Amino acid sequence: MPDADCIATGIAGVFALFQWLMPMTGWICVHTIVQYFRSFEKWIPWIALIIGAVTFGICFAGLIIGKKFGMKLAGRASVFGGIILIGIGLEIFLKGVVL
């Protein structure tokens, strides 16, 4: 049976390998597809602005709706959330079984 130092070295090595592998994979992917980005790189700030505006709108609406209905549904919110999660799980399960 290996000693604790050997196990710790192996675990640390696996973590280090993946921490090295993830940015290297990203770097390779970016350098591989950079020519595709050149065709629309001038639009990236506008796309980011649209994404930011949509995110702001959805978050703001969620806060307003949450404030309005939060107190009314406070007792049933966890049940309602559980029903939603069960529905999502069933949808994923049924798509996996049917497809």
C-alpha positions, 0 to 999 in steps of 0.5 A: 500500500502506498504511503501518504506522501506518495498519494498526496504527490499523485493527487497534487500531480493530477490537479496540476496536470488539469490546471495546466491542461485547461488554459492550454486547451483554451489557448489552442482553441483560440489560436485555432479559431482566431481567423473566424473571429476576425470576420466579426471582431468589430461586432464583439463589443456590440454583442457584449453590450446586447448581452449585458442589456438583456442580463440587466433586463432579466435581473431587474424584472426578476427582482421586481417580480420577486419583491411583488410576489415573494411575500405572497408565495413565501410559504409555498415557494420551496414547494413550487421550486421543488415542483419546477426541479422535478419537472426539469428532471423529468424532462431531461429523463424523458428526452434521454429515454425517448431519444 
